[in-house]
Amino acid sequence: QVQVVESGGGLVQPGGSLRLSCIVSATFFRFYTMAWYRQAPGKQRELVASIAVNKSTNYADSVKGRFTISRDNAKNTLYLQMNSLKPEDTAVYYCNARPGGTRADSWGQGTQVTVSS
């Protein structure tokens, strides 16, 4: 059973920055496609950013130019650097881990990000 644990959420003012981290207990982490999702109150969960095995990235239009997803395969860790945060970025952020070629998703418990003055 793969365990996924997020950290780094918190309260930040508009225009501020946060870095989320996600540690995955998978032997072959480097072969996982990784992604960050978020879910705001009353809304569906949405894809924020993803990073493939070859480290190619994909972003939601709403975060392009502000968020950066990255991975450190030596540390089994996924990151999300969030800059120029806006109140509409407020949500619970979830880390998703998917072994390449499968749909065997593993999810973390989520970390709350609140952007407010």
N, C-alpha and C positions, 0 to 999 in steps of 0.2 A: 504494500500500500504506500503510494507516494504521499508524503506530507508537504504541504505548502503553507508557509507562514509569512504574512506581510507585516511590515512595520514602517514607521516614519510619518504616519498621518498626524494631524493636529489642527490647531486654529491659526490662521494666518490672515493678515490684512490684504485687501486688494492690492495687486501689484507685487506682492511678495513671492517667495519661492519655498518649495519643499522638495525633498527627495524621498521617494518611497523605495523600499527594498523588499525583496521576496526571496526567501531561501527555500530551496527544493531538495528534498531528501531522495534524490534519484541517482542511481549509479551512473547512468548514461545521460546526464543532464544535457550534454552538448548536442544530443540528438533530439532534443525537445524543441518544438515551436512554443514560444512563450508569448503571453499577451497580458495587457492590463485592460480590465473592464471597469465600468463604474455604474452605479445606480443611485439616482437621486430620488427623494421621496415622491411617491406617486408616479414614477416613470419606470420604463423598462430598462433593464440592464443594457448598456451599450459598449461597443468596442472603442477603446481609447487609442491603443497602439499595440502593434505586434512586432515580433522580431523572429526571423527564421533561423534555421540551423546555420545558414551561410551569413547570418547577421544582416540580411536585408531587412528593411523596416517599412512599416505602414502606419499611417496616422489618420485619425478622424479629422475631417476638415476643421472642426471647431478648436483643435489643439495644435494644428500645424504651425511651426515657427515658435511655439511656446514650450512644448513638451519634447523631451528626448528620451527614448527608450534605449537601454543598453543591457548587455549581459557580460558576466565574468564567469566563464565556464570552469575556471580553476576553483572558484568559490561556490559554484552551484547557485549563483545569485543573479537575480534580475533587478534592474533599477528603472525608475521613472523620475527623471528630473523635470520638475514643473516650475516654470518661470512665468512672470507676468500673470499671476493667478487672478481669476475673476470670480465674483460671487456665483456665477452659473457653473463653476467647476466644483461647487460643493456637492459631495456625494460620498458614498462608501465605495472605495476602490478595491477591486478584487484582482488577484493574480491567478492566471490560468496556465496550466502546464499540459501540453499534449505531445505524447511521443510521436515522432515522425511517421506518417503513413497510417495513423490510427485516429479514432475519435474518442480515445479513452481519456477524457478530460479529468484533471484534478484541480480543485479550487481551494483557495485559502479562505479564511474566515472573514476577511475584509478589514480595511482600516479606514477610519473616518477622516475625511478632509473637509474642513469648514473654512470658507473664505468670507470674512466679514469684518467690518470696521467696528 
